[in-house]
Amino acid sequence: ALSDSKVLNGEVAIVTGAAQGIGRGIAYVLSKGGAKVVIGDVNPADITMSEIRKSGGEAVSMLMDTSNSGEAQSLVNLAIERFGRLDILVNNAGIDAPRGNAWDLPDLEWKRVIDVNVSGVFYCSRAALGPMIKRGKGFIANISSQAARVGEQGMSPAYNASKAALLGLTMNLAIQVADRGIRVVALMPGAIDSRDPGWSEALKSEMLIEYPLGIGTPRDIGEMILHLASPAARWISGTAVQLTGGYQRGATWD
């Protein structure tokens, strides 16, 4: 794996929502790749921190909510205070709306999903751009989803809308900061086996028909972000990377 090469040696990466799930996998892989990791999550990140430390990495964390712009700024301040720099921001924190149809979706649920999944990504990016612009270097990864372009019966439209919004945000940020040495990319994962999704064996075998390379893992996402954050990807910005295990239902060229 690329993460054995210490390609990010000495760089500092913020990963939001890294107390569990995909975020934990990303934080671990970036640490293995040589980065010092700063975690912001509404939940304590003790397990992620101890995994990173056990494998010889460095990490700090704070309890924070990305949808609070002051706390987003505090997370960036923590990175600068502890490690003196900020090279990478992974906007992974997000929430699933409760399942339901558009006509049953209460205002509060809609607002909460947009607050965390869209505004939170903007607040963290805005805060991170301060030190990145100063140094003339940086990389931001926004975790979108195949839900940005594929609907699903019974899935809250707030989730789809939030993940599609990240594509527009990614494109605009990428244009605005390209001449300042900063790259911005979105990732659009398909099915990831994370946080015990509660899939039955029958559903899993059905999914394997659609995912010829198997179901993804949090570390698969981490490896892609490690590659994108590395000098090997210096020409990649303002795009959405499809991470789908070969899934081909619906259009693939977009």
N, C-alpha and C positions, 0 to 999 in steps of 0.2 A: 504494500500500500504506500501511496505517496506520503502518508503521515510518518513513515519511518525515516524520511529523508531530512527532517528538521528544516524544511524549506522556508519556514517563517521565523527562523531563529531571531529571538529578541523582540519580535513584534508584539503589540498589545491588542487583544481582541475583546470587545464587549459582545456577549451573547445574551439576549433577553429571553426570558422564559426557559432558562436552562436547568431548573430544579428537577425536571423530569422529561421523559419523552424525546422528541426530536431535538430539542434544545440541548439536552444532556449529551446526546450522541455527537452533536456539532461541537460542543465545548470540549469534549474528550478528544476528538480527532484534531482540533486546532491546537490543543495543548501538546498532543503527541507530535504535531508538526512543528513544534518549537515556540508557539505563542504563549504569552502570559495571558490568562483569561480573567475577565471581569464579568461576573454574572449579576443580572438584575432580574428578580422574580417576586411575585406576590407570595410565594411559598419559600420556606427555608431550603437552601441548595446544598445541605450537608452531604448528601450521598454523592452528588456530582463532584463536590470539592474533594471528598476523600478519594474518589476514583482517580481524579487528576493528580492528587498528591502522591498516591500510591505508585503511580507510574512515573514519578519524578518531576511532575510539572508544578507550575505556580498558579494559584488562583485566589481571587478574593470575591466576596459576594455581598450584596445588600438586598434587603427587603424593599421592594418598590413596585409601583404600579405605573406602567408605561403611559397610561391614559392621563396621568397627572404630569403636566409639562415641567413643573418644578422638580419632581422626582426624576424625570428623564435627564434634566440638567445635572442633578446630584450624582447620577450614575456616571455620567461623563467626567464630572469633577473627581469622582473616586478613582477612575482610571488614571487621570493625570496626576493626582496626589500620590497614588501608590507606585505607579510605574513610569511617570514622567512623559508619557506619550500615548497616542491612540492611533492605531493603524487600520483597524478593521471593526466594523459594526455589523453584527448579524441581527436583523430585526425578525426574531422568531416568535416572540410572545404573541399569542393570539388566543381567542376563545371560540369554541363551537357554540353557536346559538342552540337553545333547545329545539328539537325537531318540531316541525309544524309547517303549516301552509301560510301563504301571504295573508289570507283573509283572517287568520287567527293570531297574527303576530302583534303583540302589544308594543306601544311606543317605547316603553322602557327597555324591552329586549332589543329592539332595533337600535336604539341609541347606544346601549352598552356595547354591542358588537362593533358598531362603527367607531365608537370611542377607543376601544382597545385595538382593533385590527387595522384601523386606518389612521386615526389621530395619533395613537401611540407610536406608530411607525414614523409619522411625520415629526413628532416631538423629539424622539430619540435621534433621528437623522439631523434635524436642525441643530440640536445640541452638539452632536459629533462633528458637524461640519466646521465649527469654530476652530478647534485644534487641528483638524485635517487641512483646512485652507491655510492656516498659519505655516504648517510644515510643507505644504505643496505636495501632499501625498495622502492617499487613503483609499479604502475600498468598503463599499456598503452592499450587503446582500439582504434583499427583502424576500421573506418566505410567503409567496402567493400559493396557488393551488390549481389543480385542474378544474376546481370548482369555479374558477374565473371564467371558464368557457363552456362548462358542461353542467346542466341542471340535474336535479335528482328529486324524485317524488318524496315529499315529506321533509326535505331539507330546508331549513330556514333561508329565505332569499337574502337575509341580512348577511349571512356568511358568504354566499356567492358574490354579492355586491361588494363586500369588503375586500375580497381577494382580487376582484377585477380592478378595484380602485388602486391597488398597489402596482398594477402594471402601468397605469397612467403616471403615478407618482414616480416610479422608477425611470420612465422615459424622460420626464421633465427634469428631474434631478441630474440625470446623466448628462443631458445637454448643458445644464447650467454650470457644472463643475468639471467638465472634460478638460478645459484649458487650465485647470488648477491642479492637475495631477491626481484627480479622484475619479474612480470608476464606480458605477452603480449598476447592479444586476438584480433581476428577479429570478426566483426559482419556482417552478410549478410542479411539485411532486404529485404523483398519483397515490395509490394505496401504500401506506407505510404501517408496518406492524409496530405500534408504539402505544404505551400506556394501556395495555390490554384492551384492545378495541371490542372484545367480546364476540368475535366472529366464530360461528359454529363451524365444525369440520366441513359440513355440506357447503356452506357459503365459501369457505376457503378454497375448496376444490373447484367451485364455480369461478372464483376469482382467478385461479391459476390458468384457466382457459384464456382469460383476457390479459393476463400478465405472464407472457411466455418466459421472462427472465425471473419469475417468482415475485413475491411481495417484497417491497423495499424495507430497509431498516434505517433507524436514525443515523447510523454510522455511514450509510450510503450517501445521505444528504451531507454529512460532515465532510466526506472525501471530496465531493464536488465543490463545496465551498472552499476547502483547502486549495484545490486546484485553481479556482477562480481568483482567490486572494493572492496567489503566488505570481511571480514574475512571468511564468509560462503563459498566463492569461492577460498579458499587458494590453492586448488588442481587443479585449472583450468588454464592452460596456453598452448600456442602453438596450438590453435584450432580455428575453425571458427564456431561461433554460428549462427544457422539458426533462423531467426525471420520472419515467413512466414504466420502466421494466418491459419496454416493447409493446405496451398497450396501444391498440390502434383503432378503437371504436371512435367513430366521428373523424373529423378532419385532423390531419397530422401536420400539414404545412402552414402553420399560422403562428 
